[in-house]
Amino acid sequence: MKYIESGYLKYYYTEALSSWHAAKAKNISHLLAGNDLLVNLDCDNYTGRQGGLFVISVMQKYNLHRTILHQSSNHFGDGSFGRICLSKLCFIYLGGYDESFEPMGYEDNDLLLRASILGMDHIHIGNKKYNRAIRNTREDSIKNTHSSLNWDEMRAINYNKSLENITTGKLIANNGTFNILEDIYEL
């Protein structure tokens, strides 16, 4: 609570969404962020000691507005794939995460692919010291989506939608318009 009271940590909530949707949640949190540098830190991830300083030091080495930093371990299923950092300007330019996707699966891949195709420099660092995740099952990760689809089905649908969008040149998600909810409150 002391971090919220000091302004160091921001806590927002809404009751407008009936279930979890990764792309929408990530878009909302990124757009509410008050800084120029955005880091997607999934709820099952943690940064490690001074992980934020590590990200800042890496991003300062590159052109901030042309770089996307991906901190995945590259071990499929370990929960670290979504650790992505980019500038807020780049995020807005990309249209964020595709909100037309199913609630989970492939949203991070899609963002990385679109960024690369649009000319952003993709930097990958899999340093275990700053890139860890709490193990959970695919069932755990989707249980609050209230979808009748399983994780593999959602990922396959999203993969195909991403491939179609990229093939047809639709590289800016959500037509560049974010569907931010009006009923978002700060604690």
N, C-alpha and C positions, 0 to 999 in steps of 0.2 A: 504494500500500500504506500510505503514511503516513496517509492520510485514514481508511482502515479501522481502522488501529491506534489512531488518536486518537478513534474513535467518531463522527467527522463524517460518514462514509459507512458505510452498512450494506450488506452483501452477503449475500444469502440464495440458496440453491439447493436443488433437489430433483431426484431421479431418478424420482419417482413418476409424473410425467406422461410419456407416451410421445411427445407432440408438442405443438406450440405451440397455445395457445388463449387469445386475447386477453382475453376476459372473466375467465377464471380467473386469469390472470397479474396482471391489474389488481386484481382483488379481493384476491388474496393480498398483493400489495405494499402496497395501501392499508391493509389490516387490520394488517399488521406495522409500519406507520409509527408512530412514537412521538410525533407532534405532533398538534395540533388541526386543522391546515390541511393538506389533501391536494392535490397537483398531479399530474395524470396527465401524464407526460412520456414519450411514446413513444420507443422506442430510436433512432428516426431523427430526433429533435428535439433542439434545443439552445436554451438560454434566452437567450443573449446576456449581455453583461457586466452584472452585478448584476440579472439577471432575477428572482431570488428576492425581492430587495428590492422590485422593481417590483410583483410579485404581492401581497406583504404590504401595501404602501402602498395598492393598489387595494382590497383586501379590508377594510382598516381604515376605509375611507370608507363602507362599507355594513354592514348587519346580517350579521355573519359566519354566523349560523345560518339565514339565509334567502336567501343569495346563492350563485349558481353563476356563476363567471367563465369565459367561453369566449374563448380567445385565437386563434381561427382567422383566417386571412387571408381566408377565404371564397372561395378559388380552389380549386375541386374538383380533387383529385388532387395537390396540392402537399405533402401529408403533414402539414399543420399542424392538421387538424380535431380531433384528439384532445386538444389542450391544454385541459384542463378543471381548474378549481380549485373546491373546496368544503370545507366543514368535515367532519371525520370523523363528527360526529353526523348531519349530513345524509346523508352517504354510507351510513351504517348504516341510517338511516331508510328510504332508497330501496331497500335490499336490494342495493346495489352494481350491478355490471354483470350482465346476465342470462346465467347460465352454461348455460342450455339452448340458447343460440344456437349456430350454426355457429362455427368457430374465428375467423373474421374478418368484418368488415363490419357496419356499422350499430349496433354496440354503443354508440358514443359518442352518436349521434343519439338512440337510445332513452333513454339516461340523461338527456340534456338535455330531451327531451320529457316524460318522467315528472316530472322536477323542476319544470318549468314548470306542468304540470297540477296538481301538488300545491301550487302557490302560491309556489315559490321565485322570487326575482328573478333574471332572466337578464341578466347584464351581458356585452356583447360588446366586446372591444377587439382590434383587428387590428394592433397596433403591430409593424411589421417588425423593429424593433430587438430585440424580445424574443420573436419568434415565427418561428423558421426551422426548416426541416427539410432533411435530406439527401435528394436526389432518389433514388427507387428505383422499380422497376416493380411493378405488382400481382403479377406472378409472384414477384418477390423477396419481397414482403411475406407471401406464403402458402406459400412453399416448405417451411417446417418444420411446416406443419399436418398433413401426410400425408393430406390430404383428396383425394378424387377430384373434388371440385367446384372450379371456378375462382372467382376473387374475385367476379365479378359474380353468379354463382349463389349463393354464400354470402350476399352482401349482400341479394339478392332474398328468399331464405328468411328471413333475419333481419328484414328490413323487414316482411314479411307477418306474422311471429310478433309483432313489436312492435305492429303495427296491430291485430291480433286482441286482444292483451293490453290495449291502451289502450281499445279499443272495449268490451271486457267489464269494464272497471274494475279490471283487474289491474295496479296501478301500483307495487306493491312487488315487486321481482325476487326470485327464488329463495325465495319464500314467507318472506322475511326471514331465511332461514337460509343461511349461507355454508358452502360445502363446502371448508373449509380442510384441506389435506393434513397428515397427522401427520408425514410425513417431510420436514420443511423444516429445513435446517441453515444456521447462520450461519458465515461464514468468519472 
